[in-house]
Amino acid sequence: MSKRGKRKDDDDYVSDEDAPAKKTSKKDSDSDDDIVICELSRNRRVSVRIFQGKVVVDIREFYVKDGKQMPGKKGISLSMDQWNVLRDHVDEVDKAVGGGNS
């Protein structure tokens, strides 16, 4: 595999794939507009926030700077239309990865 296939910072993250996502409905202390829905791993979380006046579902990696959790560049913010399309296809994705019950 070429060097391009492996990201330099992949080793910085601990995989919590087998651990259940931590759910919370509290507001994130780092931003007044973010509502943290769940923590996917130590450095990844799903949140709902307002961005430029619109509600988005944000799936993002975080890093620590000066003792505070800060959002990183790696992530995606889905508009409500995009979120609804993804949500409507979750069963198909689940089936494709072998997790479907059908």
C-alpha positions, 0 to 999 in steps of 0.5 A: 500500500502506498503512503497515501493509503495510511493517514499520518494521524490514524494512530492517534485515535483509540478505536472504540468500535465494540463499545456502545455509543454514549448517549447524552442530551446535555449541551456541550460545554464548548459551544452553546448551540451544540447538543451532543447526541452520542460519543462514537469514540473518545474523539468522535461524536454526533451532535445537532447544531445551528450553522448559518441559521440552519439545523445540521447533524454534525459527525466530527472528530475532536481534539484537545487544545488547552484542556478543551475539546475542539472540533477538528476538520475531519467530519461532516455536517448534514443538512436536514434533507441529507440527514433524512436521506441517510436515515431512510437508507440505514436499513440498506447500509446495515444489510450491506455491512452484514448487520441486517436481520433480513 
